[in-house]
Structure formats: structure tokens, C-alpha cells
Amino acid sequence: MIIAANLKTNLTRSATHEYIKQLQTCVQNSSQEVLVFPATSSLDGYDTKITIGAQNAYPVEHGAFTGEIGLDHLNEFGIKTILIGHSERRHILGESQEFIAKKFDYFKEQGFKIVYCVGEPLAVRESSKEEMLTYIYNQYEGIDTEYENLVIAYEPVWAIGTGKVPTLEDIQDIHKELKKKSSAPLLYGGSVKVNNVKDILKVENVDGVLVGSAALYADHFCSMIQAAEELGKN
Ligand SMILES: O=C[C@H](O)COP(=O)(O)O
């Protein structure tokens, strides 16, 4: 399974080094695929079997794009994994589907593993299932769903950082629908914690989890990796 931590705007570079060090023991004998997305300023050359990915980068090698980093900055640390389409970049930082698709194409051309996020806000969730699926399917616009290095993360926006989680039946239902769009591994994200991770991982068509706040604690993230290991679902 894929167990991924999105550290968002948390943990400085030295704190991230300490964090990765703490994770070493639990990944050593684990057969899970563990990904960590540190803050941009915490990207570095980490000596670990954990895959380090970028939360964001501009689709360019380098150039005049104030505040952004490009491919050269990722290459410096051998980073070949990137998160694209996260709801915080869509809704807070205003990334359009058109720009997201452009970013996707660029990093696909570079052969990156892309963890591509989709998910609906609460108002959409509270509408009909059909409207909800249409909303989510629009987030596939311009995206090559057959790209061999693609991982999709379904993250209902209303579940992110709120402690609210869809029912297991709802997760199963939406994952079943999304698998029809792409056979890529499909992660669930949104208020995944130590106490619910096992039940979520057991759901059909859940191929892993993308964890935010609970992953900030190395011991909690380790417990989630161990939970996946215990389930023996690879
Ligand atoms: O990328 C991770 C998600 O946004 C989930 O965040 P959360 O676990 O804090 O709800």
C-alpha cells in the first residue's frame, strides 16, 4: 500500500531531518511504499528508503517566477515525485484546472510519479451524487488517467483537517466510481488518524492513504505504516 504524509507548511528543515530519522526504524522492514512531502524549504538530500516528494513546483526548469521553484531545484535532490491538484492549491492558492493540467503534463513529460488529488467541497457533497461525481470528474479534465506513474488521492475537502470522515460505505462507493475513471492506485485522504486508518485501509479499492495533520507526529505516522503492514495488503 501507499502510505503518504503531506507535511504542508509545517516542520522546518532541521525538524524534517529529525522526523525522517525517527521514521527510519519503522520503514526499515516494511513492505509499504512510504512517501513524505516536506515543505519546499525542507527539501534536501535525505539518506532514506522513504520517497521524498515535492508539494509543489512550477512547470519550468528555472526562470522568472518569483516565489516558485522549478525542475532544477528538484533535480538537485533527486526528487522525482510531486503532489498536484491538492485542494489547498485549488481553493486557497487559486490554481485552475487548466493550470493544474499544464503542470501535470510537464511533470509527466519528466517521468515524475504524480500524486494527483481530487475531491469535493461540502456544498457539492450535500447536493446529489450525480452532481458530486460531475464535480470530481471535472478535476480529471486534461489529465492523462492512464499515465503509468500516476497515483490518485481522493480527498473530500470538508474532511481535510476537520476530524470529519465519510462513512466507510461512502468511501467504498466513491472509490468504486473513481476506479472506473482510472485504474491507478487510489488513496483516501481527509482526517486519517491512528484510530481510523486500519478500517479505512480495509475498504475495497483503497490502495493507501494521504495523511496531513496526524502525520506530523512521526510516531503516529509510524503506527499507520505498521497498521498497513499488519493488514498485509500491499
Ligand atoms: O494532503 C493531506 C490532506 O489534505 C489531509 O489532511 P488531514 O489529514 O490533516 O485531514
The ligand as an SDF file (V2000), in Angstrom:
LIG
                    3D

 10  9  0  0  0  0  0  0  0  0999 V2000
   -2.8370   16.0220    1.9820 O   0  0  0  0  0  0  0  0  0  0  0  0
   -3.3890   15.6580    3.0230 C   0  0  0  0  0  0  0  0  0  0  0  0
   -4.7430   16.0200    3.3020 C   0  0  0  0  0  0  0  0  0  0  0  0
   -5.0430   17.3240    2.9750 O   0  0  0  0  0  0  0  0  0  0  0  0
   -5.3340   15.5210    4.5830 C   0  0  0  0  0  0  0  0  0  0  0  0
   -5.0930   16.3790    5.6630 O   0  0  0  0  0  0  0  0  0  0  0  0
   -5.5890   15.9320    7.1290 P   0  0  0  0  0  0  0  0  0  0  0  0
   -5.0710   14.5650    7.3560 O   0  0  0  0  0  0  0  0  0  0  0  0
   -4.9950   16.9620    8.0510 O   0  0  0  0  0  0  0  0  0  0  0  0
   -7.0810   15.9730    7.0980 O   0  0  0  0  0  0  0  0  0  0  0  0
  1  2  2  0
  2  3  1  0
  3  4  1  0
  3  5  1  0
  5  6  1  0
  6  7  1  0
  7  8  2  0
  7  9  1  0
  7 10  1  0
M  END
$$$$
